[in-house]
Amino acid sequence: MSVLLALHDWPIEIWRERFAALLPDMDIVALGEPFDRRSVHYAVAWGHPPRSLSGLPNLAAILSPGAGVDHLFRDPDLPAVPVFRIIDTDLTTRMSEYVVLHCLLHLRGLLRDQANQRLHRWETDYLQPAAGDVRVGLLGFGVLGQDAARKLAAVGFDVAGWSYGGKEVEGFRVYAGAAQLPAFLARTDILVSLLPLTDETRGILNRKLLSGLARDGRLGRPALINAGRGGLQNEADILELLGDGTLGAASLDVFETEPLPVDSPLWDHPSVVITPHNAAVSNPDAIARRIADQIIAIEAGEVPEGLVDRSRGY
């Protein structure tokens, strides 16, 4: 029995070493090297070439080393086996750190202060709102969104969430579905997108949605934080909305094309903070342990945490 590493542009030997230690009774093989396709029961995949997981007659599951699985579903011939994603405390904590950092950045006007620093200008004649006066909306209220919400609330922000399906989360107002999306947007000064990328969410961060954000907030103009997926955002619309004042600022960790092209106007925009898709960098030890635990659970006849609903894409 073997585990196939189908990890595009990942350091295979680092991951092979970890899985070999965690799963000593299994062979660890990789795409691009000879292996017995009949022996593969599990595939750990990220950005694998389309159809490269076909022809594995004993494949029992495909496991993503990240919280997202849209990269898997780009394969038109993805085998019809259970797909699992990572739900890991380390990854969740890192994402919440990013969200809190950037909400505070926009709350405290750091972009303005940095611009003043470059101009050697000492400016103090502006009002500083308190966190409790600023409404943060989490677009996507699953594991990542709920953890970020709790930490934002601890800082003092007025936090609400939105998800496609209705859910109750103690301590938070949760808006649900298309019918409640306008009300959610209208009460949001800082929009944090943690949505998965699906056919329904592709391009959702566009002029129509972002124009619905609050116009009466203490920040003056709303801010956008996207730490979800680059395919969620329409970058041309975001630039136009920053230009016409509909948006005041944006923190973007993900992009339509990655790496972000060197000629993208986002690089030099004074109201944009760019990070290189590192909001929640995977820790190899933590991620390998979680995947190994999932495989061990499946071998024991259990259904581990992280099972993906293929009909919904997450």
C-alpha positions as CSV (number, residue, x, y, z in Angstrom):
1,M,0.0,0.0,0.0
2,S,1.4,3.4,-0.9
3,V,0.7,7.1,-0.6
4,L,1.2,9.1,-3.8
5,L,2.6,12.7,-3.5
6,A,1.1,14.7,-6.4
7,L,2.4,18.1,-5.2
8,H,3.2,20.6,-7.9
9,D,6.1,22.9,-7.0
10,W,6.3,21.6,-3.5
11,P,9.6,20.2,-2.0
12,I,8.8,16.5,-2.4
13,E,11.6,15.1,-0.3
14,I,10.6,17.2,2.7
15,W,7.1,15.8,2.5
16,R,8.3,12.3,1.7
17,E,10.4,12.3,4.8
18,R,7.6,13.4,7.0
19,F,5.0,11.0,5.7
20,A,7.5,8.1,5.8
21,A,8.0,8.8,9.5
22,L,4.2,9.2,10.2
23,L,3.1,6.2,8.1
24,P,5.9,3.7,8.4
25,D,3.8,0.8,7.1
26,M,3.1,2.6,3.8
27,D,5.4,3.3,0.8
28,I,5.6,7.0,-0.1
29,V,5.9,7.6,-3.9
30,A,5.7,10.7,-6.1
31,L,4.5,11.7,-9.5
32,G,7.4,11.8,-12.0
33,E,9.0,8.6,-10.7
34,P,8.3,4.9,-11.3
35,F,5.7,3.4,-9.0
36,D,3.1,0.6,-9.0
37,R,-0.2,2.4,-9.8
38,R,-2.2,-0.6,-8.3
39,S,-0.5,0.0,-4.9
40,V,-1.7,3.6,-4.5
41,H,-4.5,3.9,-2.0
42,Y,-4.1,7.5,-1.1
43,A,-3.1,10.6,-3.0
44,V,-1.9,13.9,-1.4
45,A,-2.4,16.4,-4.2
46,W,-1.9,20.1,-4.8
47,G,-1.9,21.5,-8.4
48,H,-1.4,18.1,-9.9
49,P,-1.5,17.8,-13.7
50,P,-5.0,17.0,-15.0
51,R,-5.7,13.3,-15.3
52,S,-2.5,12.3,-13.5
53,L,-4.6,10.7,-10.7
54,S,-6.5,8.6,-13.2
55,G,-5.7,4.9,-13.6
56,L,-5.2,4.2,-9.9
57,P,-7.6,1.3,-9.4
58,N,-7.3,1.0,-5.6
59,L,-7.4,4.7,-4.8
60,A,-9.5,5.2,-1.6
61,A,-9.2,9.0,-1.0
62,I,-7.6,12.2,-2.2
63,L,-6.3,14.6,0.4
64,S,-5.5,18.3,0.0
65,P,-2.7,19.7,2.2
66,G,-4.6,23.0,2.4
67,A,-8.0,24.3,3.4
68,G,-9.0,24.9,-0.2
69,V,-9.8,22.2,-2.7
70,D,-10.6,24.2,-5.9
71,H,-7.2,23.2,-7.2
72,L,-8.3,19.6,-7.2
73,F,-11.6,20.2,-9.0
74,R,-9.8,21.8,-11.9
75,D,-9.0,18.3,-13.0
76,P,-11.8,17.2,-15.3
77,D,-11.1,13.5,-14.6
78,L,-10.7,13.7,-10.8
79,P,-11.4,10.2,-9.6
80,A,-14.8,9.7,-7.9
81,V,-13.4,9.0,-4.5
82,P,-13.8,10.9,-1.2
83,V,-11.9,14.2,-1.0
84,F,-10.6,15.6,2.2
85,R,-9.3,19.1,3.1
86,I,-7.2,20.2,6.0
87,I,-8.7,21.6,9.2
88,D,-5.8,22.4,11.4
89,T,-5.4,24.6,14.4
90,D,-2.0,25.9,13.2
91,L,-3.4,27.0,9.8
92,T,-6.5,28.4,11.3
93,T,-4.5,30.5,13.9
94,R,-2.2,31.8,11.1
95,M,-5.2,33.0,9.1
96,S,-6.8,34.7,12.1
97,E,-3.5,36.5,12.8
98,Y,-3.6,37.9,9.2
99,V,-7.2,39.0,9.5
100,V,-6.7,40.7,12.8
101,L,-3.5,42.4,11.6
102,H,-5.1,43.9,8.5
103,C,-8.3,44.9,10.3
104,L,-6.2,46.8,12.8
105,L,-4.1,48.3,9.9
106,H,-7.2,49.8,8.4
107,L,-8.7,50.8,11.8
108,R,-5.6,52.7,12.7
109,G,-5.0,54.3,9.3
110,L,-1.6,52.8,8.8
111,L,-1.6,53.4,5.1
112,R,-2.1,57.2,5.8
113,D,0.7,57.2,8.3
114,Q,3.1,55.4,5.9
115,A,2.3,57.9,3.2
116,N,3.0,60.7,5.6
117,Q,6.3,59.1,6.6
118,R,7.4,59.0,3.0
119,L,6.6,62.7,2.7
120,H,8.2,63.6,6.1
121,R,4.8,65.0,7.1
122,W,3.6,65.1,10.7
123,E,-0.2,64.9,10.6
124,T,-2.3,64.6,13.7
125,D,-5.6,66.4,12.9
126,Y,-7.8,63.4,12.3
127,L,-10.1,61.4,14.5
128,Q,-9.3,57.8,15.5
129,P,-12.4,55.5,15.8
130,A,-12.4,52.8,18.4
131,A,-12.6,49.2,17.3
132,G,-16.1,48.9,18.8
133,D,-17.3,51.6,16.3
134,V,-16.1,49.6,13.3
135,R,-18.2,46.8,11.8
136,V,-16.3,43.9,10.4
137,G,-18.1,41.4,8.2
138,L,-16.7,37.9,7.6
139,L,-17.8,36.7,4.1
140,G,-17.5,33.0,4.7
141,F,-18.2,31.8,8.2
142,G,-16.8,28.3,8.5
143,V,-13.9,27.2,10.7
144,L,-11.6,30.0,9.5
145,G,-14.2,32.7,9.7
146,Q,-15.5,31.8,13.1
147,D,-12.0,31.7,14.6
148,A,-11.2,35.0,13.1
149,A,-14.5,36.4,14.4
150,R,-13.8,35.4,17.9
151,K,-10.3,37.0,17.9
152,L,-11.6,40.2,16.2
153,A,-14.3,40.4,18.9
154,A,-11.7,40.1,21.6
155,V,-10.0,43.1,20.2
156,G,-13.3,45.0,20.3
157,F,-14.6,45.0,16.7
158,D,-18.3,44.7,16.0
159,V,-18.3,41.4,14.1
160,A,-20.9,39.6,12.0
161,G,-20.7,36.7,9.6
162,W,-22.3,35.6,6.3
163,S,-22.6,32.1,4.9
164,Y,-24.6,30.4,2.1
165,G,-26.4,28.2,4.6
166,G,-28.0,29.3,7.8
167,K,-26.0,28.5,11.0
168,E,-26.1,29.6,14.6
169,V,-22.8,30.8,16.2
170,E,-23.0,31.9,19.8
171,G,-22.1,35.5,20.2
172,F,-22.5,36.6,16.5
173,R,-25.2,37.7,14.1
174,V,-24.9,35.4,11.1
175,Y,-26.6,36.4,7.9
176,A,-27.5,33.6,5.4
177,G,-28.0,33.2,1.7
178,A,-28.6,35.7,-1.1
179,A,-31.6,37.2,0.5
180,Q,-29.6,38.5,3.5
181,L,-26.4,39.4,1.7
182,P,-27.5,43.1,1.1
183,A,-28.2,43.6,4.8
184,F,-24.9,42.0,5.7
185,L,-23.0,44.3,3.3
186,A,-24.8,47.4,4.4
187,R,-23.6,47.0,8.0
188,T,-20.0,46.2,7.1
189,D,-17.1,48.7,7.2
190,I,-14.3,46.1,6.7
191,L,-15.2,43.1,4.5
192,V,-13.1,40.0,5.1
193,S,-13.4,37.4,2.4
194,L,-12.6,33.8,3.5
195,L,-14.9,32.1,1.0
196,P,-13.9,28.9,-0.9
197,L,-13.6,29.2,-4.7
198,T,-16.5,27.5,-6.4
199,D,-18.5,28.1,-9.6
200,E,-20.9,30.2,-7.5
201,T,-18.2,32.4,-5.8
202,R,-15.9,33.0,-8.7
203,G,-15.6,36.7,-9.3
204,I,-18.0,37.5,-6.4
205,L,-15.8,40.4,-5.1
206,N,-16.9,42.7,-7.9
207,R,-18.4,46.1,-8.4
208,K,-22.0,45.0,-7.7
209,L,-21.2,43.4,-4.3
210,L,-18.6,45.8,-3.1
211,S,-20.8,48.8,-3.9
212,G,-23.2,47.4,-1.3
213,L,-20.8,48.0,1.6
214,A,-21.6,50.6,4.3
215,R,-21.4,54.3,3.4
216,D,-22.0,55.5,6.9
217,G,-19.1,53.9,8.7
218,R,-16.6,55.5,11.1
219,L,-13.7,54.7,8.6
220,G,-15.3,57.0,6.0
221,R,-15.0,54.5,3.2
222,P,-15.1,50.7,3.5
223,A,-12.1,48.4,3.2
224,L,-11.7,45.0,1.6
225,I,-9.5,42.1,2.9
226,N,-9.3,39.0,0.7
227,A,-7.4,36.1,2.2
228,G,-9.5,33.5,0.5
229,R,-8.8,32.8,-3.2
230,G,-7.7,35.0,-6.0
231,G,-10.5,33.8,-8.3
232,L,-13.0,35.4,-5.9
233,Q,-12.0,38.9,-6.9
234,N,-12.4,41.1,-10.0
235,E,-9.2,43.2,-9.8
236,A,-10.3,45.6,-12.5
237,D,-13.5,46.4,-10.5
238,I,-11.5,46.8,-7.3
239,L,-9.1,49.3,-8.9
240,E,-12.1,51.3,-10.3
241,L,-13.8,51.3,-6.9
242,L,-10.6,52.5,-5.2
243,G,-10.4,55.2,-7.8
244,D,-13.9,56.5,-7.5
245,G,-13.9,56.4,-3.7
246,T,-16.4,53.5,-3.3
247,L,-13.6,51.6,-1.5
248,G,-11.1,53.3,0.8
249,A,-8.5,50.5,0.9
250,A,-7.8,46.9,0.2
251,S,-5.5,44.2,1.6
252,L,-5.0,41.4,-0.9
253,D,-3.2,38.2,-0.2
254,V,-4.4,36.3,-3.3
255,F,-4.8,37.3,-7.0
256,E,-6.4,36.3,-10.2
257,T,-2.9,35.4,-11.6
258,E,-0.1,34.3,-9.2
259,P,2.6,35.5,-8.9
260,L,1.0,38.9,-9.4
261,P,2.3,40.2,-12.7
262,V,5.0,42.8,-12.4
263,D,3.0,45.3,-14.5
264,S,-0.2,45.0,-12.3
265,P,-1.3,48.5,-11.2
266,L,-2.1,46.9,-7.8
267,W,1.6,47.0,-6.9
268,D,1.9,50.7,-6.7
269,H,-1.6,51.7,-5.6
270,P,-1.3,53.8,-2.4
271,S,-4.5,52.3,-0.9
272,V,-3.6,48.6,-1.5
273,V,-1.6,46.3,0.7
274,I,-0.2,43.3,-1.1
275,T,1.0,40.1,0.5
276,P,2.3,37.1,-1.5
277,H,-0.3,34.5,-0.7
278,N,1.2,33.9,2.7
279,A,-1.8,34.7,5.0
280,A,-1.7,31.1,6.3
281,V,1.5,29.4,5.3
282,S,1.3,25.7,5.8
283,N,3.6,24.2,8.5
284,P,4.9,20.9,7.0
285,D,5.0,19.2,10.4
286,A,1.4,20.2,11.3
287,I,-0.1,19.5,7.9
288,A,1.6,16.1,7.5
289,R,0.4,15.1,10.9
290,R,-3.2,16.0,10.1
291,I,-3.1,14.2,6.7
292,A,-1.5,11.1,8.4
293,D,-4.3,11.2,11.0
294,Q,-6.9,11.3,8.2
295,I,-5.4,8.3,6.5
296,I,-5.1,6.3,9.7
297,A,-8.8,7.1,10.5
298,I,-9.9,6.0,7.0
299,E,-7.9,2.8,7.4
300,A,-9.8,2.2,10.7
301,G,-13.1,2.5,8.9
302,E,-13.8,6.0,10.2
303,V,-14.7,9.2,8.4
304,P,-12.2,11.9,9.5
305,E,-12.7,15.6,9.7
306,G,-12.5,17.5,6.5
307,L,-14.7,15.5,4.2
308,V,-15.5,17.7,1.1
309,D,-19.1,17.9,-0.2
310,R,-18.3,17.5,-3.9
311,S,-21.6,18.9,-5.0
312,R,-20.8,22.2,-3.2
313,G,-17.0,22.2,-4.0
314,Y,-15.9,22.6,-0.3
